[in-house]
Amino acid sequence: MAVTGGDDGTVRVWDLATGTPHGEPLTGYADQVLAAVCTVLDGRPVAVTGGADATVRVWDLVSGTQHGEPLTGHDGWVWAVACTVLDGRPVAVTGGLDRTVRVWDLAACAPVGEPLTGHIDAVNAVACTALDGRPVAISGSADRTVRVWDLTTRSLHSEPATGHTDGVVAVACTALNDRPVAISGSADRTVRVWDLTTRSLHSEPATGHTSGVVAVACTVLDGQPVGVTGDLDGTVWTWGLTTSTPDGEPLTGDTGPVYAVACTVLDGRPVAVAAMGGSEGTLRVRDLVTGAPRGGALTRYNGSVYAVACTVLDGRPVAVTGGRDGTVRVWGLATGAPHGEPLTGHDGPVHAVACTVLDGRPVAVTGGRDGTVRVWGLVSGTQHGEPLTGHDGWVWAVACTVLDGRPVAVTGGRDGTVRVWGLATGAPHGEPLTGHDGPVHAVACTVLDGRPVAVTGGRDGTVRVWDLPTAQQLAVLPMPAEVGCVAAAPDGGLVVGFGWEVVSLQRVTGGSAGGGNDR
């Protein structure tokens, strides 16, 4: 069997021999499932998963139900999960966007001690092994380091392993010449093998991937330990770990990135199971000896929809969505059917959508990973004017309002700026609004004391209020975590979401300037 987690928030079990789903999807997550691992709990097979809702969940694979309550504590996405045994009890080790490594008692559904801290950026990967007879966890981080943690003493075992020139995205453990080693894959396109006893690089970095290495697994092929790695170009490589050289040609032919790799045996032959991204998420099985696919692609996941807004078109309600596939689509809400052809032009995922009226006709305004803001005529199904450029990086958020009697869009970007755009002219309205210390993830517009304002939220954990006519900052509202979304009510109330959960209501009172706000 293979257990997968997807963008649609489900956990699915697959029969690899028949290529069909085993039972119904396991549901409970409200957002993406980012990590999955399997172990045994009380004699029963379970899966442990981590999600974008910051929870860790345990699933009984026999009954198809969740075991206990979700494990909470991470402040942000849970990127990685691994399992081991600590003091005779099964535990899960997780890593997250909050830079911590955490240990969980699976039987008690409770944390074990305090979080392990030291990484200075997101923990993207974890694996477990034994070193000198003691259980250890290996973590890889966007800070480019690999760290070894003694789970018994709950301390760093040794100095971080350095050498990668970009973030470490994947790690796995195995034994090489009877010595424990860790294999790391990085956005720097290399694979490295580390001797955990000496804390040194075992051999020269393995090169050959043409894009970031985001998945690593280990198995045995022809009696020799090998590493299997996947990259963002959809290529799977097999490496001899002793020499860090490729074992045969890479496995190619798939479209979309490889997000995860696992190894098992099917009909007596070693196979790799690759989880693929793209417009549709698929699971593919390949024979490691021949490199040939085993069966067809297992497809159940749809590509991610990152943004949605609603308006009226031809007198009927429609939804406008932006997706991972770079398209903007219009849907008839009464019929549930697409309205016209997809709107294309963004070079990458569309993260933000807002709707307004321009020259008496409905338009959608979108922002994307390509750093552009685009205006679409919903009646004509065509792009209105040239793309609006100026953000240095992804455009995360878009909102629309009226300024000086003319429609404008307000956008927030990865570059930490808030920008105002005249939709009729296609030009920036004034200088960028600066103040956020990090990406701006959310924008909403409302009226305060009779004046149009924009409300923005960012990774810096603040909500900021901007007077649009004067381009001045009116208030800074501290939040307990990075802000994922904001919505503004006509009476000045705000709904603020962080950790991808709505947890705060805030009211802005007129005339404030950084203080005097009622919570």
ROFIVEX-86472 format. One record per residue (C-alpha): chain; x, y, z. Coordinates in nm, 3 decimals, decimal comma. Example, Ala and Ser with C-alpha at 12.3 -4.5 7.8 and 13.67 -1.06 7.14 Angstrom:
2
mol A&u 1,230&v -0,450&w 0,780
mol A&u 1,367&v -0,106&w 0,714
! end
This chain:
519
mol A&u 0,000&v 0,000&w 0,000
mol A&u 0,096&v 0,364&w -0,041
mol A&u -0,043&v 0,647&w 0,174
mol A&u -0,054&v 0,995&w 0,022
mol A&u -0,158&v 1,343&w 0,126
mol A&u -0,274&v 1,608&w -0,117
mol A&u -0,369&v 1,968&w -0,185
mol A&u -0,736&v 1,877&w -0,143
mol A&u -0,689&v 1,806&w 0,230
mol A&u -0,741&v 1,430&w 0,207
mol A&u -0,526&v 1,133&w 0,302
mol A&u -0,565&v 0,839&w 0,062
mol A&u -0,457&v 0,475&w 0,070
mol A&u -0,364&v 0,300&w -0,257
mol A&u -0,333&v -0,067&w -0,345
mol A&u -0,012&v -0,071&w -0,548
mol A&u -0,078&v -0,413&w -0,699
mol A&u -0,415&v -0,317&w -0,847
mol A&u -0,356&v 0,056&w -0,888
mol A&u -0,685&v 0,140&w -0,715
mol A&u -0,784&v 0,331&w -0,400
mol A&u -0,820&v 0,127&w -0,082
mol A&u -1,132&v 0,246&w 0,100
mol A&u -1,261&v 0,600&w 0,121
mol A&u -1,039&v 0,909&w 0,156
mol A&u -0,951&v 1,003&w 0,516
mol A&u -1,083&v 1,352&w 0,581
mol A&u -1,041&v 1,606&w 0,857
mol A&u -0,790&v 1,858&w 0,730
mol A&u -0,921&v 2,194&w 0,621
mol A&u -0,616&v 2,257&w 0,405
mol A&u -0,325&v 2,083&w 0,231
mol A&u -0,170&v 1,764&w 0,370
mol A&u 0,204&v 1,827&w 0,344
mol A&u 0,363&v 1,515&w 0,496
mol A&u 0,278&v 1,151&w 0,562
mol A&u 0,458&v 0,856&w 0,720
mol A&u 0,350&v 0,509&w 0,832
mol A&u 0,418&v 0,316&w 1,153
mol A&u 0,253&v 0,068&w 1,393
mol A&u 0,059&v 0,169&w 1,704
mol A&u -0,081&v -0,092&w 1,944
mol A&u -0,025&v -0,357&w 1,679
mol A&u -0,222&v -0,172&w 1,412
mol A&u -0,089&v 0,012&w 1,105
mol A&u -0,132&v 0,389&w 1,127
mol A&u -0,038&v 0,691&w 0,919
mol A&u 0,089&v 1,011&w 1,078
mol A&u 0,035&v 1,327&w 0,874
mol A&u 0,119&v 1,695&w 0,896
mol A&u -0,082&v 1,974&w 0,737
mol A&u -0,104&v 2,338&w 0,641
mol A&u -0,349&v 2,386&w 0,931
mol A&u -0,053&v 2,337&w 1,172
mol A&u -0,185&v 2,004&w 1,307
mol A&u -0,039&v 1,654&w 1,322
mol A&u -0,294&v 1,373&w 1,288
mol A&u -0,283&v 0,997&w 1,340
mol A&u -0,501&v 0,769&w 1,123
mol A&u -0,596&v 0,407&w 1,190
mol A&u -0,552&v 0,252&w 0,845
mol A&u -0,763&v -0,056&w 0,927
mol A&u -1,073&v 0,133&w 1,041
mol A&u -1,014&v 0,438&w 0,824
mol A&u -1,070&v 0,672&w 1,119
mol A&u -0,868&v 0,934&w 1,301
mol A&u -0,691&v 0,813&w 1,616
mol A&u -0,746&v 1,063&w 1,896
mol A&u -0,753&v 1,440&w 1,866
mol A&u -0,523&v 1,638&w 1,635
mol A&u -0,182&v 1,715&w 1,788
mol A&u -0,138&v 2,091&w 1,810
mol A&u 0,158&v 2,309&w 1,897
mol A&u 0,327&v 2,404&w 1,572
mol A&u 0,274&v 2,768&w 1,480
mol A&u 0,245&v 2,725&w 1,104
mol A&u 0,259&v 2,458&w 0,837
mol A&u 0,387&v 2,114&w 0,936
mol A&u 0,628&v 2,029&w 0,656
mol A&u 0,775&v 1,698&w 0,770
mol A&u 0,696&v 1,387&w 0,976
mol A&u 0,905&v 1,083&w 1,079
mol A&u 0,850&v 0,807&w 1,335
mol A&u 1,071&v 0,618&w 1,580
mol A&u 1,064&v 0,461&w 1,929
mol A&u 1,167&v 0,656&w 2,238
mol A&u 1,184&v 0,491&w 2,581
mol A&u 0,985&v 0,199&w 2,443
mol A&u 0,700&v 0,414&w 2,313
mol A&u 0,621&v 0,503&w 1,950
mol A&u 0,675&v 0,871&w 1,878
mol A&u 0,647&v 1,103&w 1,581
mol A&u 0,901&v 1,375&w 1,508
mol A&u 0,778&v 1,675&w 1,310
mol A&u 0,929&v 1,987&w 1,157
mol A&u 0,752&v 2,303&w 1,057
mol A&u 0,744&v 2,651&w 0,922
mol A&u 0,786&v 2,779&w 1,279
mol A&u 1,152&v 2,658&w 1,272
mol A&u 1,100&v 2,397&w 1,544
mol A&u 1,134&v 2,020&w 1,566
mol A&u 0,872&v 1,858&w 1,791
mol A&u 0,830&v 1,511&w 1,937
mol A&u 0,486&v 1,352&w 1,999
mol A&u 0,383&v 1,046&w 2,200
mol A&u 0,150&v 0,867&w 1,957
mol A&u -0,023&v 0,650&w 2,217
mol A&u -0,096&v 0,941&w 2,449
mol A&u -0,153&v 1,191&w 2,165
mol A&u 0,059&v 1,441&w 2,357
mol A&u 0,385&v 1,632&w 2,309
mol A&u 0,707&v 1,495&w 2,458
mol A&u 0,895&v 1,777&w 2,627
mol A&u 0,967&v 2,117&w 2,480
mol A&u 1,025&v 2,189&w 2,109
mol A&u 1,381&v 2,148&w 1,978
mol A&u 1,503&v 2,487&w 1,861
mol A&u 1,811&v 2,609&w 1,678
mol A&u 1,718&v 2,629&w 1,312
mol A&u 1,682&v 2,988&w 1,195
mol A&u 1,443&v 2,910&w 0,911
mol A&u 1,167&v 2,661&w 0,830
mol A&u 1,232&v 2,293&w 0,902
mol A&u 1,151&v 2,125&w 0,571
mol A&u 1,247&v 1,764&w 0,643
mol A&u 1,299&v 1,517&w 0,928
mol A&u 1,416&v 1,155&w 0,949
mol A&u 1,497&v 0,921&w 1,236
mol A&u 1,772&v 0,666&w 1,298
mol A&u 1,996&v 0,533&w 1,578
mol A&u 2,342&v 0,669&w 1,654
mol A&u 2,565&v 0,506&w 1,916
mol A&u 2,263&v 0,304&w 2,023
mol A&u 2,049&v 0,610&w 2,092
mol A&u 1,751&v 0,738&w 1,890
mol A&u 1,824&v 1,057&w 1,697
mol A&u 1,632&v 1,281&w 1,461
mol A&u 1,787&v 1,440&w 1,153
mol A&u 1,640&v 1,771&w 1,036
mol A&u 1,696&v 1,971&w 0,720
mol A&u 1,611&v 2,337&w 0,700
mol A&u 1,575&v 2,631&w 0,469
mol A&u 1,871&v 2,773&w 0,665
mol A&u 2,087&v 2,530&w 0,454
mol A&u 2,193&v 2,312&w 0,748
mol A&u 2,136&v 1,952&w 0,853
mol A&u 2,113&v 1,897&w 1,229
mol A&u 2,123&v 1,585&w 1,446
mol A&u 1,915&v 1,580&w 1,767
mol A&u 1,957&v 1,335&w 2,056
mol A&u 1,596&v 1,248&w 2,137
mol A&u 1,681&v 1,108&w 2,481
mol A&u 1,854&v 1,421&w 2,609
mol A&u 1,651&v 1,648&w 2,381
mol A&u 1,960&v 1,837&w 2,274
mol A&u 2,167&v 1,901&w 1,963
mol A&u 2,397&v 1,602&w 1,916
mol A&u 2,671&v 1,788&w 1,733
mol A&u 2,744&v 2,096&w 1,528
mol A&u 2,518&v 2,150&w 1,226
mol A&u 2,634&v 1,994&w 0,900
mol A&u 2,695&v 2,266&w 0,644
mol A&u 2,780&v 2,264&w 0,276
mol A&u 2,453&v 2,306&w 0,091
mol A&u 2,433&v 2,644&w -0,078
mol A&u 2,053&v 2,660&w -0,067
mol A&u 1,774&v 2,529&w 0,154
mol A&u 1,764&v 2,161&w 0,250
mol A&u 1,428&v 2,024&w 0,139
mol A&u 1,450&v 1,648&w 0,201
mol A&u 1,641&v 1,402&w 0,423
mol A&u 1,645&v 1,024&w 0,463
mol A&u 1,855&v 0,781&w 0,668
mol A&u 2,014&v 0,443&w 0,600
mol A&u 2,330&v 0,244&w 0,681
mol A&u 2,641&v 0,242&w 0,467
mol A&u 2,926&v 0,005&w 0,553
mol A&u 2,750&v -0,057&w 0,885
mol A&u 2,761&v 0,312&w 0,971
mol A&u 2,452&v 0,537&w 0,991
mol A&u 2,432&v 0,800&w 0,719
mol A&u 2,188&v 1,073&w 0,622
mol A&u 2,108&v 1,170&w 0,264
mol A&u 1,998&v 1,527&w 0,200
mol A&u 1,845&v 1,689&w -0,107
mol A&u 1,857&v 2,062&w -0,160
mol A&u 1,729&v 2,344&w -0,373
mol A&u 2,094&v 2,379&w -0,481
mol A&u 2,028&v 2,070&w -0,704
mol A&u 2,273&v 1,846&w -0,519
mol A&u 2,237&v 1,530&w -0,312
mol A&u 2,478&v 1,483&w -0,021
mol A&u 2,559&v 1,183&w 0,198
mol A&u 2,665&v 1,257&w 0,558
mol A&u 2,847&v 1,018&w 0,794
mol A&u 2,655&v 1,070&w 1,118
mol A&u 2,934&v 0,924&w 1,333
mol A&u 3,200&v 1,167&w 1,212
mol A&u 2,951&v 1,444&w 1,118
mol A&u 3,131&v 1,486&w 0,786
mol A&u 3,049&v 1,455&w 0,418
mol A&u 3,085&v 1,090&w 0,313
mol A&u 3,172&v 1,165&w -0,050
mol A&u 3,150&v 1,438&w -0,307
mol A&u 2,800&v 1,586&w -0,364
mol A&u 2,595&v 1,398&w -0,623
mol A&u 2,513&v 1,623&w -0,917
mol A&u 2,288&v 1,571&w -1,215
mol A&u 1,952&v 1,713&w -1,115
mol A&u 1,859&v 2,015&w -1,322
mol A&u 1,631&v 2,167&w -1,060
mol A&u 1,580&v 2,162&w -0,684
mol A&u 1,585&v 1,820&w -0,516
mol A&u 1,269&v 1,801&w -0,305
mol A&u 1,231&v 1,428&w -0,230
mol A&u 1,467&v 1,158&w -0,099
mol A&u 1,418&v 0,792&w -0,008
mol A&u 1,650&v 0,493&w 0,046
mol A&u 1,631&v 0,128&w -0,054
mol A&u 1,850&v -0,165&w -0,161
mol A&u 1,908&v -0,248&w -0,527
mol A&u 2,116&v -0,552&w -0,631
mol A&u 2,231&v -0,586&w -0,273
mol A&u 2,367&v -0,231&w -0,254
mol A&u 2,218&v 0,068&w -0,068
mol A&u 2,086&v 0,335&w -0,302
mol A&u 1,920&v 0,669&w -0,270
mol A&u 1,620&v 0,766&w -0,483
mol A&u 1,565&v 1,138&w -0,539
mol A&u 1,306&v 1,349&w -0,716
mol A&u 1,322&v 1,705&w -0,843
mol A&u 1,099&v 1,987&w -0,957
mol A&u 1,149&v 1,895&w -1,322
mol A&u 0,971&v 1,562&w -1,270
mol A&u 1,289&v 1,352&w -1,286
mol A&u 1,370&v 1,062&w -1,050
mol A&u 1,734&v 0,956&w -1,007
mol A&u 1,881&v 0,650&w -0,839
mol A&u 2,226&v 0,692&w -0,677
mol A&u 2,486&v 0,448&w -0,553
mol A&u 2,548&v 0,583&w -0,204
mol A&u 2,903&v 0,450&w -0,179
mol A&u 3,019&v 0,651&w -0,479
mol A&u 2,746&v 0,918&w -0,512
mol A&u 2,717&v 0,828&w -0,881
mol A&u 2,397&v 0,765&w -1,077
mol A&u 2,276&v 0,406&w -1,101
mol A&u 2,153&v 0,397&w -1,459
mol A&u 1,964&v 0,667&w -1,645
mol A&u 1,715&v 0,896&w -1,469
mol A&u 1,347&v 0,804&w -1,477
mol A&u 1,174&v 1,065&w -1,693
mol A&u 0,857&v 1,108&w -1,891
mol A&u 0,633&v 1,265&w -1,628
mol A&u 0,508&v 1,622&w -1,633
mol A&u 0,507&v 1,828&w -1,317
mol A&u 0,736&v 1,825&w -1,013
mol A&u 0,809&v 1,524&w -0,795
mol A&u 0,697&v 1,626&w -0,447
mol A&u 0,762&v 1,301&w -0,262
mol A&u 0,930&v 0,963&w -0,316
mol A&u 0,891&v 0,636&w -0,126
mol A&u 1,034&v 0,290&w -0,190
mol A&u 0,883&v -0,055&w -0,146
mol A&u 0,872&v -0,401&w -0,306
mol A&u 0,597&v -0,498&w -0,551
mol A&u 0,572&v -0,852&w -0,686
mol A&u 0,921&v -0,920&w -0,555
mol A&u 1,079&v -0,622&w -0,732
mol A&u 1,198&v -0,293&w -0,585
mol A&u 0,986&v 0,002&w -0,696
mol A&u 0,978&v 0,375&w -0,636
mol A&u 0,647&v 0,550&w -0,576
mol A&u 0,655&v 0,915&w -0,682
mol A&u 0,393&v 1,175&w -0,591
mol A&u 0,368&v 1,418&w -0,881
mol A&u 0,240&v 1,774&w -0,894
mol A&u 0,103&v 1,962&w -1,191
mol A&u -0,244&v 2,048&w -1,312
mol A&u -0,354&v 1,717&w -1,162
mol A&u -0,175&v 1,543&w -0,876
mol A&u -0,081&v 1,187&w -0,970
mol A&u 0,093&v 0,892&w -0,811
mol A&u 0,328&v 0,689&w -1,032
mol A&u 0,502&v 0,359&w -0,967
mol A&u 0,832&v 0,276&w -1,142
mol A&u 1,039&v -0,041&w -1,147
mol A&u 1,386&v 0,054&w -1,019
mol A&u 1,558&v -0,229&w -1,208
mol A&u 1,416&v -0,155&w -1,553
mol A&u 1,307&v 0,207&w -1,507
mol A&u 0,971&v 0,117&w -1,661
mol A&u 0,638&v 0,240&w -1,522
mol A&u 0,420&v -0,008&w -1,337
mol A&u 0,060&v 0,054&w -1,445
mol A&u -0,090&v 0,391&w -1,522
mol A&u -0,093&v 0,707&w -1,317
mol A&u -0,317&v 0,704&w -1,010
mol A&u -0,506&v 1,035&w -1,037
mol A&u -0,748&v 1,169&w -0,779
mol A&u -0,622&v 1,515&w -0,690
mol A&u -0,715&v 1,831&w -0,874
mol A&u -0,470&v 2,118&w -0,903
mol A&u -0,485&v 2,372&w -0,622
mol A&u -0,723&v 2,668&w -0,636
mol A&u -0,549&v 2,952&w -0,454
mol A&u -0,798&v 3,239&w -0,478
mol A&u -1,166&v 3,309&w -0,536
mol A&u -1,389&v 3,616&w -0,565
mol A&u -1,753&v 3,662&w -0,661
mol A&u -1,939&v 3,906&w -0,883
mol A&u -2,236&v 3,929&w -1,121
mol A&u -2,200&v 3,865&w -1,493
mol A&u -2,491&v 3,897&w -1,737
mol A&u -2,724&v 3,923&w -1,440
mol A&u -2,610&v 3,591&w -1,289
mol A&u -2,377&v 3,525&w -0,997
mol A&u -2,034&v 3,392&w -1,089
mol A&u -1,717&v 3,299&w -0,906
mol A&u -1,374&v 3,393&w -1,040
mol A&u -1,087&v 3,167&w -0,936
mol A&u -0,710&v 3,168&w -0,965
mol A&u -0,518&v 2,845&w -0,973
mol A&u -0,189&v 2,675&w -0,946
mol A&u -0,199&v 2,614&w -1,322
mol A&u -0,169&v 2,988&w -1,390
mol A&u -0,524&v 3,028&w -1,522
mol A&u -0,812&v 3,251&w -1,415
mol A&u -1,150&v 3,082&w -1,453
mol A&u -1,509&v 3,201&w -1,430
mol A&u -1,782&v 2,969&w -1,297
mol A&u -2,158&v 3,000&w -1,312
mol A&u -2,269&v 2,950&w -0,953
mol A&u -2,621&v 2,843&w -1,051
mol A&u -2,500&v 2,580&w -1,296
mol A&u -2,164&v 2,487&w -1,146
mol A&u -2,022&v 2,499&w -1,500
mol A&u -1,735&v 2,701&w -1,645
mol A&u -1,833&v 3,032&w -1,805
mol A&u -1,626&v 3,063&w -2,121
mol A&u -1,266&v 2,960&w -2,168
mol A&u -0,993&v 2,997&w -1,902
mol A&u -0,819&v 3,336&w -1,899
mol A&u -0,449&v 3,285&w -1,960
mol A&u -0,150&v 3,515&w -1,936
mol A&u 0,002&v 3,471&w -1,591
mol A&u 0,334&v 3,290&w -1,603
mol A&u 0,285&v 3,085&w -1,287
mol A&u 0,025&v 3,029&w -1,014
mol A&u -0,242&v 3,293&w -0,950
mol A&u -0,253&v 3,370&w -0,577
mol A&u -0,508&v 3,653&w -0,555
mol A&u -0,837&v 3,757&w -0,717
mol A&u -1,069&v 4,054&w -0,663
mol A&u -1,365&v 4,185&w -0,863
mol A&u -1,485&v 4,537&w -0,938
mol A&u -1,646&v 4,747&w -1,214
mol A&u -1,447&v 4,941&w -1,473
mol A&u -1,622&v 5,166&w -1,726
mol A&u -1,952&v 5,008&w -1,629
mol A&u -1,839&v 4,653&w -1,700
mol A&u -1,737&v 4,379&w -1,452
mol A&u -1,366&v 4,304&w -1,432
mol A&u -1,144&v 4,075&w -1,227
mol A&u -0,806&v 4,184&w -1,092
mol A&u -0,551&v 3,909&w -1,028
mol A&u -0,205&v 3,881&w -0,879
mol A&u 0,040&v 3,600&w -0,940
mol A&u 0,371&v 3,438&w -0,867
mol A&u 0,508&v 3,606&w -1,182
mol A&u 0,499&v 3,940&w -0,996
mol A&u 0,229&v 4,091&w -1,217
mol A&u -0,118&v 4,230&w -1,156
mol A&u -0,364&v 4,177&w -1,442
mol A&u -0,711&v 4,313&w -1,520
mol A&u -0,958&v 4,092&w -1,708
mol A&u -1,277&v 4,196&w -1,884
mol A&u -1,525&v 3,932&w -1,775
mol A&u -1,770&v 4,004&w -2,058
mol A&u -1,510&v 3,987&w -2,333
mol A&u -1,296&v 3,722&w -2,167
mol A&u -0,981&v 3,916&w -2,255
mol A&u -0,706&v 4,095&w -2,067
mol A&u -0,765&v 4,469&w -2,020
mol A&u -0,447&v 4,657&w -2,104
mol A&u -0,092&v 4,555&w -2,021
mol A&u 0,007&v 4,374&w -1,700
mol A&u 0,074&v 4,604&w -1,404
mol A&u 0,436&v 4,557&w -1,299
mol A&u 0,637&v 4,691&w -1,008
mol A&u 0,627&v 4,428&w -0,735
mol A&u 0,960&v 4,255&w -0,691
mol A&u 0,831&v 3,900&w -0,645
mol A&u 0,503&v 3,719&w -0,589
mol A&u 0,181&v 3,917&w -0,557
mol A&u 0,000&v 3,757&w -0,263
mol A&u -0,310&v 3,973&w -0,221
mol A&u -0,547&v 4,202&w -0,415
mol A&u -0,842&v 4,418&w -0,310
mol A&u -1,040&v 4,687&w -0,495
mol A&u -1,191&v 5,019&w -0,390
mol A&u -1,262&v 5,369&w -0,523
mol A&u -1,017&v 5,656&w -0,477
mol A&u -1,095&v 6,010&w -0,598
mol A&u -1,395&v 5,870&w -0,783
mol A&u -1,192&v 5,620&w -0,983
mol A&u -1,152&v 5,243&w -0,934
mol A&u -0,818&v 5,128&w -0,793
mol A&u -0,663&v 4,800&w -0,692
mol A&u -0,452&v 4,762&w -0,378
mol A&u -0,197&v 4,480&w -0,382
mol A&u 0,041&v 4,321&w -0,135
mol A&u 0,356&v 4,138&w -0,232
mol A&u 0,640&v 3,920&w -0,125
mol A&u 0,863&v 4,229&w -0,147
mol A&u 0,689&v 4,370&w 0,164
mol A&u 0,523&v 4,658&w -0,020
mol A&u 0,161&v 4,764&w -0,063
mol A&u 0,086&v 4,923&w -0,398
mol A&u -0,212&v 5,115&w -0,538
mol A&u -0,296&v 5,094&w -0,908
mol A&u -0,529&v 5,308&w -1,119
mol A&u -0,734&v 5,051&w -1,311
mol A&u -0,842&v 5,295&w -1,583
mol A&u -0,487&v 5,413&w -1,653
mol A&u -0,299&v 5,094&w -1,574
mol A&u -0,045&v 5,301&w -1,381
mol A&u 0,072&v 5,311&w -1,018
mol A&u -0,111&v 5,560&w -0,798
mol A&u 0,163&v 5,723&w -0,595
mol A&u 0,464&v 5,554&w -0,435
mol A&u 0,456&v 5,206&w -0,275
mol A&u 0,342&v 5,195&w 0,089
mol A&u 0,621&v 5,056&w 0,304
mol A&u 0,636&v 4,948&w 0,666
mol A&u 0,580&v 4,573&w 0,674
mol A&u 0,892&v 4,379&w 0,764
mol A&u 0,836&v 4,087&w 0,529
mol A&u 0,582&v 3,962&w 0,273
mol A&u 0,230&v 4,111&w 0,270
mol A&u -0,013&v 3,820&w 0,260
mol A&u -0,350&v 3,995&w 0,290
mol A&u -0,526&v 4,313&w 0,180
mol A&u -0,878&v 4,442&w 0,242
mol A&u -1,038&v 4,781&w 0,174
mol A&u -1,301&v 4,972&w 0,369
mol A&u -1,400&v 5,326&w 0,472
mol A&u -1,289&v 5,480&w 0,801
mol A&u -1,419&v 5,821&w 0,912
mol A&u -1,548&v 5,875&w 0,559
mol A&u -1,209&v 5,808&w 0,397
mol A&u -1,101&v 5,503&w 0,195
mol A&u -0,845&v 5,289&w 0,377
mol A&u -0,657&v 4,969&w 0,306
mol A&u -0,595&v 4,710&w 0,576
mol A&u -0,297&v 4,481&w 0,525
mol A&u -0,153&v 4,181&w 0,707
mol A&u 0,187&v 4,024&w 0,678
mol A&u 0,438&v 3,765&w 0,784
mol A&u 0,575&v 4,015&w 1,036
mol A&u 0,270&v 3,951&w 1,256
mol A&u 0,113&v 4,293&w 1,215
mol A&u -0,204&v 4,436&w 1,065
mol A&u -0,157&v 4,785&w 0,927
mol A&u -0,414&v 5,050&w 0,830
mol A&u -0,335&v 5,292&w 0,549
mol A&u -0,511&v 5,616&w 0,453
mol A&u -0,526&v 5,589&w 0,074
mol A&u -0,572&v 5,960&w -0,016
mol A&u -0,261&v 6,063&w 0,179
mol A&u -0,071&v 5,731&w 0,158
mol A&u -0,010&v 5,755&w 0,534
mol A&u -0,006&v 5,471&w 0,786
mol A&u -0,280&v 5,518&w 1,047
mol A&u -0,230&v 5,224&w 1,279
mol A&u -0,017&v 4,918&w 1,349
mol A&u -0,201&v 4,633&w 1,520
mol A&u 0,032&v 4,365&w 1,666
mol A&u -0,086&v 4,006&w 1,619
mol A&u 0,040&v 3,688&w 1,789
mol A&u 0,148&v 3,523&w 1,461
mol A&u 0,191&v 3,591&w 1,092
mol A&u -0,130&v 3,714&w 0,929
mol A&u -0,279&v 3,499&w 0,654
mol A&u -0,599&v 3,688&w 0,577
mol A&u -0,798&v 3,998&w 0,667
mol A&u -1,155&v 4,106&w 0,596
mol A&u -1,305&v 4,445&w 0,671
mol A&u -1,661&v 4,524&w 0,776
mol A&u -1,837&v 4,853&w 0,695
mol A&u -1,848&v 4,950&w 1,063
mol A&u -1,468&v 4,938&w 1,099
mol A&u -1,450&v 4,586&w 1,236
mol A&u -1,187&v 4,346&w 1,110
mol A&u -1,168&v 3,971&w 1,098
mol A&u -0,804&v 3,863&w 1,112
mol A&u -0,677&v 3,513&w 1,040
mol A&u -0,334&v 3,378&w 1,121
mol A&u -0,200&v 3,028&w 1,119
mol A&u -0,467&v 2,985&w 0,845
mol A&u -0,734&v 2,983&w 1,114
mol A&u -0,963&v 3,277&w 1,197
mol A&u -0,881&v 3,353&w 1,559
mol A&u -0,911&v 3,725&w 1,616
mol A&u -1,170&v 4,001&w 1,588
mol A&u -1,033&v 4,353&w 1,593
mol A&u -1,210&v 4,689&w 1,581
mol A&u -1,029&v 4,994&w 1,450
mol A&u -1,141&v 5,321&w 1,605
mol A&u -1,111&v 5,640&w 1,405
mol A&u -0,830&v 5,881&w 1,472
mol A&u -0,588&v 5,622&w 1,606
mol A&u -0,224&v 5,633&w 1,502
mol A&u -0,056&v 5,320&w 1,622
mol A&u -0,253&v 5,290&w 1,943
mol A&u -0,591&v 5,327&w 2,108
mol A&u -0,746&v 5,028&w 1,932
mol A&u -1,024&v 4,827&w 2,092
mol A&u -0,960&v 4,453&w 2,084
! end
